[in-house]
């Protein structure tokens, strides 16, 4: 079981990787953050268009309280 925890800043995230987790897709991706009123962040994902009208998502993260299954 994994626990979702918000990083304090990007340096904290980078500490999990040998260098960082950035890639070429980051240059074209749009981050989406899901929030609920009076709640912390409940989910994150990045989306990017691979060709006109075709979008992919990746790096999905969901707070454990909002997962099903």
PDB file with one MODEL, atoms N, CA, C and O in Angstrom:
MODEL        1
ATOM      1  N   UNK A   1       0.846  -1.172   0.000  1.00  0.00           N
ATOM      2  CA  UNK A   1       0.000   0.000   0.000  1.00  0.00           C
ATOM      3  C   UNK A   1       0.892   1.235   0.000  1.00  0.00           C
ATOM      4  O   UNK A   1       1.860   1.314   0.756  1.00  0.00           O
ATOM      5  N   UNK A   2       0.563   2.174  -0.835  1.00  0.00           N
ATOM      6  CA  UNK A   2       1.286   3.433  -0.902  1.00  0.00           C
ATOM      7  C   UNK A   2       0.461   4.523  -0.240  1.00  0.00           C
ATOM      8  O   UNK A   2      -0.767   4.452  -0.201  1.00  0.00           O
ATOM      9  N   UNK A   3       1.139   5.520   0.272  1.00  0.00           N
ATOM     10  CA  UNK A   3       0.441   6.657   0.868  1.00  0.00           C
ATOM     11  C   UNK A   3       0.791   7.902   0.073  1.00  0.00           C
ATOM     12  O   UNK A   3       1.959   8.142  -0.236  1.00  0.00           O
ATOM     13  N   UNK A   4      -0.209   8.687  -0.254  1.00  0.00           N
ATOM     14  CA  UNK A   4      -0.042   9.926  -1.009  1.00  0.00           C
ATOM     15  C   UNK A   4       0.371  11.035  -0.057  1.00  0.00           C
ATOM     16  O   UNK A   4      -0.279  11.256   0.965  1.00  0.00           O
ATOM     17  N   UNK A   5       1.437  11.723  -0.383  1.00  0.00           N
ATOM     18  CA  UNK A   5       1.880  12.842   0.441  1.00  0.00           C
ATOM     19  C   UNK A   5       2.343  13.954  -0.487  1.00  0.00           C
ATOM     20  O   UNK A   5       3.080  13.705  -1.441  1.00  0.00           O
ATOM     21  N   UNK A   6       1.918  15.160  -0.215  1.00  0.00           N
ATOM     22  CA  UNK A   6       2.329  16.284  -1.045  1.00  0.00           C
ATOM     23  C   UNK A   6       3.764  16.677  -0.726  1.00  0.00           C
ATOM     24  O   UNK A   6       4.161  16.746   0.437  1.00  0.00           O
ATOM     25  N   UNK A   7       4.526  16.931  -1.765  1.00  0.00           N
ATOM     26  CA  UNK A   7       5.891  17.410  -1.576  1.00  0.00           C
ATOM     27  C   UNK A   7       5.853  18.890  -1.227  1.00  0.00           C
ATOM     28  O   UNK A   7       4.974  19.627  -1.676  1.00  0.00           O
ATOM     29  N   UNK A   8       6.804  19.307  -0.433  1.00  0.00           N
ATOM     30  CA  UNK A   8       6.865  20.710  -0.039  1.00  0.00           C
ATOM     31  C   UNK A   8       7.273  21.588  -1.215  1.00  0.00           C
ATOM     32  O   UNK A   8       6.817  22.725  -1.332  1.00  0.00           O
ATOM     33  N   UNK A   9       8.129  21.064  -2.083  1.00  0.00           N
ATOM     34  CA  UNK A   9       8.585  21.825  -3.251  1.00  0.00           C
ATOM     35  C   UNK A   9       9.202  20.862  -4.260  1.00  0.00           C
ATOM     36  O   UNK A   9       9.301  19.662  -4.005  1.00  0.00           O
ATOM     37  N   UNK A  10       9.615  21.397  -5.407  1.00  0.00           N
ATOM     38  CA  UNK A  10      10.154  20.544  -6.467  1.00  0.00           C
ATOM     39  C   UNK A  10      11.467  19.882  -6.063  1.00  0.00           C
ATOM     40  O   UNK A  10      11.788  18.809  -6.573  1.00  0.00           O
ATOM     41  N   UNK A  11      12.230  20.490  -5.168  1.00  0.00           N
ATOM     42  CA  UNK A  11      13.489  19.888  -4.724  1.00  0.00           C
ATOM     43  C   UNK A  11      13.228  18.590  -3.960  1.00  0.00           C
ATOM     44  O   UNK A  11      14.003  17.639  -4.057  1.00  0.00           O
ATOM     45  N   UNK A  12      12.151  18.558  -3.216  1.00  0.00           N
ATOM     46  CA  UNK A  12      11.800  17.338  -2.488  1.00  0.00           C
ATOM     47  C   UNK A  12      11.436  16.224  -3.464  1.00  0.00           C
ATOM     48  O   UNK A  12      11.791  15.067  -3.237  1.00  0.00           O
ATOM     49  N   UNK A  13      10.747  16.547  -4.525  1.00  0.00           N
ATOM     50  CA  UNK A  13      10.404  15.560  -5.545  1.00  0.00           C
ATOM     51  C   UNK A  13      11.664  15.062  -6.240  1.00  0.00           C
ATOM     52  O   UNK A  13      11.837  13.858  -6.429  1.00  0.00           O
ATOM     53  N   UNK A  14      12.534  15.971  -6.617  1.00  0.00           N
ATOM     54  CA  UNK A  14      13.763  15.599  -7.315  1.00  0.00           C
ATOM     55  C   UNK A  14      14.649  14.670  -6.494  1.00  0.00           C
ATOM     56  O   UNK A  14      15.442  13.920  -7.064  1.00  0.00           O
ATOM     57  N   UNK A  15      14.533  14.704  -5.175  1.00  0.00           N
ATOM     58  CA  UNK A  15      15.356  13.862  -4.313  1.00  0.00           C
ATOM     59  C   UNK A  15      15.065  12.372  -4.530  1.00  0.00           C
ATOM     60  O   UNK A  15      15.888  11.535  -4.159  1.00  0.00           O
ATOM     61  N   UNK A  16      13.923  12.023  -5.116  1.00  0.00           N
ATOM     62  CA  UNK A  16      13.578  10.630  -5.375  1.00  0.00           C
ATOM     63  C   UNK A  16      14.227  10.087  -6.645  1.00  0.00           C
ATOM     64  O   UNK A  16      14.157   8.887  -6.908  1.00  0.00           O
ATOM     65  N   UNK A  17      14.842  10.936  -7.417  1.00  0.00           N
ATOM     66  CA  UNK A  17      15.398  10.534  -8.702  1.00  0.00           C
ATOM     67  C   UNK A  17      16.892  10.815  -8.738  1.00  0.00           C
ATOM     68  O   UNK A  17      17.373  11.719  -8.055  1.00  0.00           O
ATOM     69  N   UNK A  18      17.628  10.041  -9.535  1.00  0.00           N
ATOM     70  CA  UNK A  18      19.062  10.257  -9.650  1.00  0.00           C
ATOM     71  C   UNK A  18      19.358  11.677 -10.121  1.00  0.00           C
ATOM     72  O   UNK A  18      20.253  12.336  -9.592  1.00  0.00           O
ATOM     73  N   UNK A  19      18.630  12.134 -11.087  1.00  0.00           N
ATOM     74  CA  UNK A  19      18.756  13.515 -11.562  1.00  0.00           C
ATOM     75  C   UNK A  19      17.445  14.243 -11.259  1.00  0.00           C
ATOM     76  O   UNK A  19      17.368  15.044 -10.327  1.00  0.00           O
ATOM     77  N   UNK A  20      16.434  13.958 -12.049  1.00  0.00           N
ATOM     78  CA  UNK A  20      15.077  14.462 -11.826  1.00  0.00           C
ATOM     79  C   UNK A  20      14.146  13.623 -12.689  1.00  0.00           C
ATOM     80  O   UNK A  20      14.599  12.739 -13.415  1.00  0.00           O
ATOM     81  N   UNK A  21      12.866  13.891 -12.613  1.00  0.00           N
ATOM     82  CA  UNK A  21      11.926  13.086 -13.400  1.00  0.00           C
ATOM     83  C   UNK A  21      11.432  13.833 -14.632  1.00  0.00           C
ATOM     84  O   UNK A  21      10.451  13.422 -15.251  1.00  0.00           O
ATOM     85  N   UNK A  22      12.089  14.908 -14.987  1.00  0.00           N
ATOM     86  CA  UNK A  22      11.672  15.676 -16.159  1.00  0.00           C
ATOM     87  C   UNK A  22      11.998  14.902 -17.438  1.00  0.00           C
ATOM     88  O   UNK A  22      12.984  14.168 -17.506  1.00  0.00           O
ATOM     89  N   UNK A  23      11.147  15.085 -18.443  1.00  0.00           N
ATOM     90  CA  UNK A  23      11.408  14.502 -19.749  1.00  0.00           C
ATOM     91  C   UNK A  23      10.921  15.470 -20.822  1.00  0.00           C
ATOM     92  O   UNK A  23      10.399  16.540 -20.509  1.00  0.00           O
ATOM     93  N   UNK A  24      11.094  15.093 -22.079  1.00  0.00           N
ATOM     94  CA  UNK A  24      10.715  15.985 -23.187  1.00  0.00           C
ATOM     95  C   UNK A  24       9.226  16.318 -23.195  1.00  0.00           C
ATOM     96  O   UNK A  24       8.828  17.387 -23.659  1.00  0.00           O
ATOM     97  N   UNK A  25       8.410  15.411 -22.687  1.00  0.00           N
ATOM     98  CA  UNK A  25       6.965  15.646 -22.671  1.00  0.00           C
ATOM     99  C   UNK A  25       6.612  16.822 -21.763  1.00  0.00           C
ATOM    100  O   UNK A  25       5.619  17.510 -21.998  1.00  0.00           O
ATOM    101  N   UNK A  26       7.404  17.052 -20.748  1.00  0.00           N
ATOM    102  CA  UNK A  26       7.138  18.177 -19.846  1.00  0.00           C
ATOM    103  C   UNK A  26       7.075  19.512 -20.578  1.00  0.00           C
ATOM    104  O   UNK A  26       6.418  20.444 -20.114  1.00  0.00           O
ATOM    105  N   UNK A  27       7.752  19.611 -21.714  1.00  0.00           N
ATOM    106  CA  UNK A  27       7.753  20.860 -22.480  1.00  0.00           C
ATOM    107  C   UNK A  27       6.400  21.149 -23.117  1.00  0.00           C
ATOM    108  O   UNK A  27       6.076  22.304 -23.394  1.00  0.00           O
ATOM    109  N   UNK A  28       5.605  20.100 -23.352  1.00  0.00           N
ATOM    110  CA  UNK A  28       4.315  20.284 -24.036  1.00  0.00           C
ATOM    111  C   UNK A  28       3.123  19.913 -23.168  1.00  0.00           C
ATOM    112  O   UNK A  28       1.979  20.138 -23.564  1.00  0.00           O
ATOM    113  N   UNK A  29       3.371  19.349 -21.992  1.00  0.00           N
ATOM    114  CA  UNK A  29       2.285  18.836 -21.143  1.00  0.00           C
ATOM    115  C   UNK A  29       1.609  19.948 -20.348  1.00  0.00           C
ATOM    116  O   UNK A  29       2.205  20.979 -20.035  1.00  0.00           O
ATOM    117  N   UNK A  30       0.347  19.696 -20.039  1.00  0.00           N
ATOM    118  CA  UNK A  30      -0.431  20.570 -19.162  1.00  0.00           C
ATOM    119  C   UNK A  30      -0.738  19.797 -17.878  1.00  0.00           C
ATOM    120  O   UNK A  30      -1.295  18.701 -17.936  1.00  0.00           O
ATOM    121  N   UNK A  31      -0.386  20.351 -16.735  1.00  0.00           N
ATOM    122  CA  UNK A  31      -0.736  19.672 -15.492  1.00  0.00           C
ATOM    123  C   UNK A  31      -2.183  19.966 -15.106  1.00  0.00           C
ATOM    124  O   UNK A  31      -2.673  21.079 -15.297  1.00  0.00           O
ATOM    125  N   UNK A  32      -2.851  18.971 -14.568  1.00  0.00           N
ATOM    126  CA  UNK A  32      -4.202  19.138 -14.047  1.00  0.00           C
ATOM    127  C   UNK A  32      -4.186  18.698 -12.588  1.00  0.00           C
ATOM    128  O   UNK A  32      -3.684  17.623 -12.259  1.00  0.00           O
ATOM    129  N   UNK A  33      -4.734  19.529 -11.730  1.00  0.00           N
ATOM    130  CA  UNK A  33      -4.782  19.239 -10.303  1.00  0.00           C
ATOM    131  C   UNK A  33      -6.244  19.189  -9.883  1.00  0.00           C
ATOM    132  O   UNK A  33      -6.989  20.142 -10.110  1.00  0.00           O
ATOM    133  N   UNK A  34      -6.659  18.084  -9.272  1.00  0.00           N
ATOM    134  CA  UNK A  34      -8.033  17.931  -8.795  1.00  0.00           C
ATOM    135  C   UNK A  34      -8.096  18.312  -7.322  1.00  0.00           C
ATOM    136  O   UNK A  34      -7.352  17.786  -6.494  1.00  0.00           O
ATOM    137  N   UNK A  35      -8.989  19.224  -7.017  1.00  0.00           N
ATOM    138  CA  UNK A  35      -9.173  19.648  -5.630  1.00  0.00           C
ATOM    139  C   UNK A  35     -10.657  19.595  -5.290  1.00  0.00           C
ATOM    140  O   UNK A  35     -11.517  19.639  -6.170  1.00  0.00           O
ATOM    141  N   UNK A  36     -10.930  19.503  -4.023  1.00  0.00           N
ATOM    142  CA  UNK A  36     -12.302  19.556  -3.535  1.00  0.00           C
ATOM    143  C   UNK A  36     -12.387  20.716  -2.553  1.00  0.00           C
ATOM    144  O   UNK A  36     -11.387  21.053  -1.921  1.00  0.00           O
ATOM    145  N   UNK A  37     -13.555  21.333  -2.408  1.00  0.00           N
ATOM    146  CA  UNK A  37     -13.681  22.452  -1.475  1.00  0.00           C
ATOM    147  C   UNK A  37     -13.208  22.067  -0.069  1.00  0.00           C
ATOM    148  O   UNK A  37     -13.597  21.032   0.473  1.00  0.00           O
ATOM    149  N   UNK A  38     -12.374  22.914   0.499  1.00  0.00           N
ATOM    150  CA  UNK A  38     -11.864  22.730   1.861  1.00  0.00           C
ATOM    151  C   UNK A  38     -11.119  21.410   2.055  1.00  0.00           C
ATOM    152  O   UNK A  38     -11.101  20.870   3.161  1.00  0.00           O
ATOM    153  N   UNK A  39     -10.506  20.886   0.996  1.00  0.00           N
ATOM    154  CA  UNK A  39      -9.752  19.635   1.060  1.00  0.00           C
ATOM    155  C   UNK A  39      -8.377  19.850   0.431  1.00  0.00           C
ATOM    156  O   UNK A  39      -8.185  20.792  -0.338  1.00  0.00           O
ATOM    157  N   UNK A  40      -7.421  18.978   0.756  1.00  0.00           N
ATOM    158  CA  UNK A  40      -6.126  19.044   0.075  1.00  0.00           C
ATOM    159  C   UNK A  40      -6.263  18.548  -1.358  1.00  0.00           C
ATOM    160  O   UNK A  40      -7.349  18.151  -1.780  1.00  0.00           O
ATOM    161  N   UNK A  41      -5.195  18.569  -2.085  1.00  0.00           N
ATOM    162  CA  UNK A  41      -5.186  18.034  -3.446  1.00  0.00           C
ATOM    163  C   UNK A  41      -5.593  16.568  -3.393  1.00  0.00           C
ATOM    164  O   UNK A  41      -5.093  15.800  -2.571  1.00  0.00           O
ATOM    165  N   UNK A  42      -6.519  16.188  -4.290  1.00  0.00           N
ATOM    166  CA  UNK A  42      -6.966  14.796  -4.292  1.00  0.00           C
ATOM    167  C   UNK A  42      -6.442  14.021  -5.492  1.00  0.00           C
ATOM    168  O   UNK A  42      -6.524  12.793  -5.511  1.00  0.00           O
ATOM    169  N   UNK A  43      -5.906  14.711  -6.495  1.00  0.00           N
ATOM    170  CA  UNK A  43      -5.341  14.006  -7.638  1.00  0.00           C
ATOM    171  C   UNK A  43      -4.589  14.928  -8.569  1.00  0.00           C
ATOM    172  O   UNK A  43      -4.825  16.135  -8.601  1.00  0.00           O
ATOM    173  N   UNK A  44      -3.683  14.343  -9.324  1.00  0.00           N
ATOM    174  CA  UNK A  44      -2.895  15.088 -10.304  1.00  0.00           C
ATOM    175  C   UNK A  44      -2.683  14.220 -11.535  1.00  0.00           C
ATOM    176  O   UNK A  44      -2.672  12.994 -11.435  1.00  0.00           O
ATOM    177  N   UNK A  45      -2.517  14.842 -12.684  1.00  0.00           N
ATOM    178  CA  UNK A  45      -2.188  14.145 -13.924  1.00  0.00           C
ATOM    179  C   UNK A  45      -1.619  15.183 -14.884  1.00  0.00           C
ATOM    180  O   UNK A  45      -1.914  16.373 -14.767  1.00  0.00           O
ATOM    181  N   UNK A  46      -0.821  14.740 -15.813  1.00  0.00           N
ATOM    182  CA  UNK A  46      -0.392  15.643 -16.884  1.00  0.00           C
ATOM    183  C   UNK A  46      -0.997  15.130 -18.181  1.00  0.00           C
ATOM    184  O   UNK A  46      -1.093  13.920 -18.387  1.00  0.00           O
ATOM    185  N   UNK A  47      -1.403  16.036 -19.053  1.00  0.00           N
ATOM    186  CA  UNK A  47      -1.948  15.652 -20.355  1.00  0.00           C
ATOM    187  C   UNK A  47      -1.124  16.319 -21.436  1.00  0.00           C
ATOM    188  O   UNK A  47      -0.551  17.390 -21.234  1.00  0.00           O
ATOM    189  N   UNK A  48      -1.072  15.661 -22.603  1.00  0.00           N
ATOM    190  CA  UNK A  48      -0.329  16.229 -23.720  1.00  0.00           C
ATOM    191  C   UNK A  48      -0.933  15.717 -25.024  1.00  0.00           C
ATOM    192  O   UNK A  48      -1.436  14.596 -25.104  1.00  0.00           O
ATOM    193  N   UNK A  49      -0.868  16.566 -26.031  1.00  0.00           N
ATOM    194  CA  UNK A  49      -1.447  16.256 -27.338  1.00  0.00           C
ATOM    195  C   UNK A  49      -0.372  15.627 -28.214  1.00  0.00           C
ATOM    196  O   UNK A  49       0.673  16.236 -28.443  1.00  0.00           O
ATOM    197  N   UNK A  50      -0.617  14.413 -28.706  1.00  0.00           N
ATOM    198  CA  UNK A  50       0.365  13.717 -29.534  1.00  0.00           C
ATOM    199  C   UNK A  50       0.157  13.982 -31.024  1.00  0.00           C
ATOM    200  O   UNK A  50       1.084  13.863 -31.826  1.00  0.00           O
ATOM    201  N   UNK A  51      -1.064  14.340 -31.374  1.00  0.00           N
ATOM    202  CA  UNK A  51      -1.399  14.797 -32.720  1.00  0.00           C
ATOM    203  C   UNK A  51      -2.696  15.572 -32.571  1.00  0.00           C
ATOM    204  O   UNK A  51      -3.379  15.422 -31.558  1.00  0.00           O
ATOM    205  N   UNK A  52      -3.054  16.387 -33.537  1.00  0.00           N
ATOM    206  CA  UNK A  52      -4.254  17.199 -33.366  1.00  0.00           C
ATOM    207  C   UNK A  52      -5.476  16.375 -32.952  1.00  0.00           C
ATOM    208  O   UNK A  52      -5.908  15.470 -33.666  1.00  0.00           O
ATOM    209  N   UNK A  53      -6.013  16.709 -31.791  1.00  0.00           N
ATOM    210  CA  UNK A  53      -7.207  16.055 -31.286  1.00  0.00           C
ATOM    211  C   UNK A  53      -6.976  14.756 -30.531  1.00  0.00           C
ATOM    212  O   UNK A  53      -7.932  14.152 -30.044  1.00  0.00           O
ATOM    213  N   UNK A  54      -5.722  14.309 -30.423  1.00  0.00           N
ATOM    214  CA  UNK A  54      -5.413  13.067 -29.703  1.00  0.00           C
ATOM    215  C   UNK A  54      -4.560  13.415 -28.485  1.00  0.00           C
ATOM    216  O   UNK A  54      -3.431  13.889 -28.615  1.00  0.00           O
ATOM    217  N   UNK A  55      -5.125  13.171 -27.294  1.00  0.00           N
ATOM    218  CA  UNK A  55      -4.470  13.535 -26.044  1.00  0.00           C
ATOM    219  C   UNK A  55      -4.163  12.292 -25.223  1.00  0.00           C
ATOM    220  O   UNK A  55      -4.953  11.350 -25.179  1.00  0.00           O
ATOM    221  N   UNK A  56      -3.017  12.304 -24.580  1.00  0.00           N
ATOM    222  CA  UNK A  56      -2.630  11.245 -23.644  1.00  0.00           C
ATOM    223  C   UNK A  56      -2.479  11.858 -22.262  1.00  0.00           C
ATOM    224  O   UNK A  56      -2.235  13.055 -22.115  1.00  0.00           O
ATOM    225  N   UNK A  57      -2.629  11.017 -21.261  1.00  0.00           N
ATOM    226  CA  UNK A  57      -2.389  11.433 -19.890  1.00  0.00           C
ATOM    227  C   UNK A  57      -1.335  10.548 -19.265  1.00  0.00           C
ATOM    228  O   UNK A  57      -1.157   9.399 -19.671  1.00  0.00           O
ATOM    229  N   UNK A  58      -0.644  11.073 -18.290  1.00  0.00           N
ATOM    230  CA  UNK A  58       0.383  10.288 -17.621  1.00  0.00           C
ATOM    231  C   UNK A  58       0.709  10.864 -16.263  1.00  0.00           C
ATOM    232  O   UNK A  58       0.275  11.962 -15.913  1.00  0.00           O
ATOM    233  N   UNK A  59       1.475  10.113 -15.511  1.00  0.00           N
ATOM    234  CA  UNK A  59       1.897  10.497 -14.170  1.00  0.00           C
ATOM    235  C   UNK A  59       0.698  10.810 -13.276  1.00  0.00           C
ATOM    236  O   UNK A  59       0.657  11.831 -12.589  1.00  0.00           O
ATOM    237  N   UNK A  60      -0.255   9.917 -13.308  1.00  0.00           N
ATOM    238  CA  UNK A  60      -1.462  10.068 -12.510  1.00  0.00           C
ATOM    239  C   UNK A  60      -1.156   9.785 -11.045  1.00  0.00           C
ATOM    240  O   UNK A  60      -0.485   8.807 -10.716  1.00  0.00           O
ATOM    241  N   UNK A  61      -1.649  10.640 -10.183  1.00  0.00           N
ATOM    242  CA  UNK A  61      -1.530  10.428  -8.749  1.00  0.00           C
ATOM    243  C   UNK A  61      -2.867  10.736  -8.100  1.00  0.00           C
ATOM    244  O   UNK A  61      -3.483  11.759  -8.397  1.00  0.00           O
ATOM    245  N   UNK A  62      -3.321   9.849  -7.208  1.00  0.00           N
ATOM    246  CA  UNK A  62      -4.607  10.029  -6.549  1.00  0.00           C
ATOM    247  C   UNK A  62      -4.466   9.784  -5.054  1.00  0.00           C
ATOM    248  O   UNK A  62      -3.878   8.790  -4.626  1.00  0.00           O
ATOM    249  N   UNK A  63      -5.007  10.696  -4.275  1.00  0.00           N
ATOM    250  CA  UNK A  63      -5.007  10.532  -2.817  1.00  0.00           C
ATOM    251  C   UNK A  63      -5.734   9.246  -2.467  1.00  0.00           C
ATOM    252  O   UNK A  63      -6.766   8.935  -3.061  1.00  0.00           O
ATOM    253  N   UNK A  64      -5.209   8.501  -1.513  1.00  0.00           N
ATOM    254  CA  UNK A  64      -5.761   7.192  -1.160  1.00  0.00           C
ATOM    255  C   UNK A  64      -7.237   7.265  -0.766  1.00  0.00           C
ATOM    256  O   UNK A  64      -7.974   6.309  -1.010  1.00  0.00           O
ATOM    257  N   UNK A  65      -7.685   8.352  -0.174  1.00  0.00           N
ATOM    258  CA  UNK A  65      -9.084   8.477   0.227  1.00  0.00           C
ATOM    259  C   UNK A  65     -10.044   8.566  -0.953  1.00  0.00           C
ATOM    260  O   UNK A  65     -11.254   8.424  -0.772  1.00  0.00           O
ATOM    261  N   UNK A  66      -9.528   8.798  -2.157  1.00  0.00           N
ATOM    262  CA  UNK A  66     -10.390   8.956  -3.325  1.00  0.00           C
ATOM    263  C   UNK A  66     -10.222   7.824  -4.351  1.00  0.00           C
ATOM    264  O   UNK A  66     -10.739   7.916  -5.464  1.00  0.00           O
ATOM    265  N   UNK A  67      -9.519   6.785  -3.984  1.00  0.00           N
ATOM    266  CA  UNK A  67      -9.365   5.621  -4.857  1.00  0.00           C
ATOM    267  C   UNK A  67     -10.496   4.634  -4.642  1.00  0.00           C
ATOM    268  O   UNK A  67     -11.039   4.524  -3.543  1.00  0.00           O
ATOM    269  N   UNK A  68     -10.842   3.924  -5.688  1.00  0.00           N
ATOM    270  CA  UNK A  68     -11.863   2.877  -5.578  1.00  0.00           C
ATOM    271  C   UNK A  68     -11.251   1.576  -6.060  1.00  0.00           C
ATOM    272  O   UNK A  68     -10.385   1.571  -6.935  1.00  0.00           O
ATOM    273  N   UNK A  69     -11.701   0.484  -5.490  1.00  0.00           N
ATOM    274  CA  UNK A  69     -11.244  -0.803  -5.987  1.00  0.00           C
ATOM    275  C   UNK A  69     -10.379  -1.540  -5.009  1.00  0.00           C
ATOM    276  O   UNK A  69      -9.922  -2.646  -5.299  1.00  0.00           O
TER     277      UNK A  69
ENDMDL
END
